[in-house]
Amino acid sequence: MDSGLCATSVAVAVAAYLDLADVCRASMCCKAARQGFGSRARRAASLFGGGAPAHLRLRFWAKCLKVEETKQQICKSQIVSADEYYQSLLAKATRGQSCGRTGTAALSPTGVQGEILRDVCRTFPGLAFFRRRDGPGENMLSNVLRACAIAHPDVGYCQGMNFVAGALLLAHLSSHPDMTPHPEDDAAHDAHSDGSQSSQEVKHAHEVFCDAKDAPLYPEDDAAHDAHSDGSQSSNTSRDASPDPRTIDWWPDREHLRMEQDVFWMMAALLTKGRAGAEAHDELCLKARERHEVEELWLPGVPEMKLRVYQFDRLLERELPRLHAHFKTTQLQLEVSRVPRSSARRSGAVAVVLVSQWLLTLFAYSLPLPTLVRAWDALLMDGWKGVFRLGIARLRDVQEQLVVLSAVACLCDVQEQLAGMEIEEMSKFLRGFRTAQSLHARCPPEQLLRACGSIKVTPSALRALQQDFAVRLLRQHLTRASGPQRYFMVTRSALRALQQDFAVRLLREHLGGGQGEWLQRYSPLYPPPPDAAAAAAAAAAEVSSGVEAAVRGMLLDEPLLLRLKQEIEAVSGPVAGDVAVFQCKIAAAAIRQEEARQQAKVLAPATTQLGIEVLAPTTTQLGIEVEELRERVSLLSHQMHALVLAPPCEDCALSAAAAPTTRDPPTPPLLREGGGEGALGGRAI
Amino acid sequence: MARHESPFDMQIKLLMIGDSGVGKTCLLLRYASDHFSQTFITTIGIDFKIKNIELDTKRVKLQIWDTAGQERFRTITTSYFRGAQGILLVYDVTDKKSFQSIRNWVAQIQQHADVHVNKILIGNKCDIDNEREVSTEEGAQLAAEYGIQFFETSAKNDINVEKGFITVAREVKNRLMADGGSQGARTQGNVALSAPAKGGKKSSCC
């Protein structure tokens, strides 16, 4: 146990200097290392070390997302190959359209297709790859998104998916083998010969990403960007003849399709995770599902959003209390005509604005691509924990500046202006580093990820917050039950958390007959503050009357209670029957046992007599044999003692060593017998 | 602490809503930074812009909230309706559907926003005349039905953009001044502004 822990911590420390591939390799090297180089070491490598090497990155992501499993699962249920499945989805998406074309040309202007059509060219507008009308970037992205929408009709298309799919496409693009320079290029040739293909790909990935990094994600700097991109394009073509990702017509269709499919399957894995888990109830699936639940986030009405925002808000409060307080005051200034009604409204404007973008796009909206791919290494491994960590790490960078700013503002009494400026600055900052120089210099990915590593977000903390949120939701629901039911969304996860807690309590209270405690638990002022208990009690009585009424209504609901009772009886009926049978059997057994005891009493003298008469000779015989055996054993042990205690001269040692070997061949039966007796004697003694 | 001269006399919060892709962000960019770009980006969540203007001798700070238009984000965007003092309803004149859903948006406003919030109807992309699906008359008719102002704008060609924002800002300003008086607004900033307006608009919690 101790050594295991030690090995793990050593491995984790080492992993901080490695990249993910090294860690995986190390864990495969030997069994001992596997224990150490586990998930913690992988995390260390992804946060502090080199992350996934560029040429293995996609495979690593696919592994994290369990793409293969998803593929198999879907293909098995559809009885088609993966390629056919994708083709059929595209065909379905295109059916009813003008002709068999794919890409943006085949999109109808209405419905989901229209939404995709509108957004495809608005994804990463800084990149010409996606911006070009009817170019390969647009077509591939729209195909992927349409296929996703067809494959998951309940999710359809949610804004934000375009950025995730787009970033995945870019990542695939940069690691595509065709992206390497022409083979006749000398430098490329050398690189190939010593097998460092990855370095080339890194270089190329870097080129693609440079374009992304220097390009504004925001249209404001468009003029500047146009000049920049035009310049770089021309210099690019003149410098080397390598194919530019932005003029990608040279690609054969097959390659397009392959890449589209890869991206589609990754998206599908992101989206199916929940469903796969829902079908199989084992612990592993449950864990996996808790890690990535993007599906519910992207569903119509974004039902999961409030939960995640709440979790983020509370984590922020814990990790960065000053910034959190600052946001709160800012929010007060922002929300002019409203004083927050209660603490339930604490997840304020700013937090939602911040987090919704980050969550919906998994940071693809706001991080420059080189940082993003590194971040995703960690993020796909950790799921929501990773997302929250990254978000908090990013905010920690600004905390100092913001708090100082506002302190200065207080002194100068120009706070209103600054607060106003700040929110605009803030929103700019969230959309990319470049546009908000005043707040933030460009943050290298290493620094950001290292910061992530120092933030602790545990699954149990998240789960606790989730439960908290579920209770809050129920409270809101109950207090609002009288009003119109608008936008009341309960997510599966919230329900899960709620069900356990609620059902257990409900049943216990029902069966136990008491009705007080859990009412209090769900009343808005639970737990009551210790110092103001009396005041709170009065307030609670007032506020929770609505809740109580609703709950009491439930308790007085005769049919409901009857149904519950019946259900319980239905469950407990057969058990009760069994118990009765068993009790009968036990009673019968007891009677029989008693009888047997009586008989034994009666029979005891007879048995003794019988024993003496019948068994005595045999026993005597056995006793003699045992005595003989014991003698032989003592003899043997005596001999052994002599051998062991003999002076350690060489002769003796030799003879002692030689003795058995010389004696061995002629007397094997004796030796075996002696050994057997020795063992027997040992046991007997 | 000594009370310094505030850099503005009042702050007004405007909200832009409308279907996805009607050009809300472009309108805002045109107005706030007088700039139009051919490259657009999907708005995810909510975005802000601040614009300080001079409105009838008052220095007004406009805080404009730009929302995501996709239907499924309404649960989030509607929670911002409450704080808004003016709302710009935007549709696309080349997209009949975006015009039809204006009614839906108005219903949302009635349900979620303050009762006295000022509204304005804006038909964007009026420069694309050959693809027009919604006539100016239709727009004007709808606006008249709701008793609100109506403008056809073009963020691209800078037609009526400023006019639209200024109009709604002025309406809000006049309403607030009638409600609370300019004195309170001047010294107390936004908080005092809102206090008198609060009484009548207690619609529902959210």
Interface residues (C-beta under 8 A of the other chain):
Chain A: P109 T110 E115 R118 D119 C121 R122 T123 F124 P125 G126 R131 C158 Q159 G160 N162 F163 L217 Y218 P219 E220 D222 A223 H225 L299 P300 G301 V302 P303 M305 K306 Q333 L334 E335 V336 S337 R338 R341 A349 V352 V353 S356 Q357 L360 T361 Y365 C412 D413 V414 E416 Q417 G420 M421 I423 E424 S427 R480 G483 P484 R486 Y487 M489
Chain B: M1 A2 R3 H4 S6 P7 F8 Q11 K13 S20 G21 T25 L29 S33 H35 S37 Q38 T39 F40 I41 T42 T43 I44 G45 I46 D47 F48 K49 I50 K61 Q63 A68 Q70 E71 R72 F73 R74 T75 I76 T78 S79 Y80 R82 G83 Q85 D95 K97 Q111 D114 G189 N190 V191 L193 S194 A197 K198 K201 S204 C205
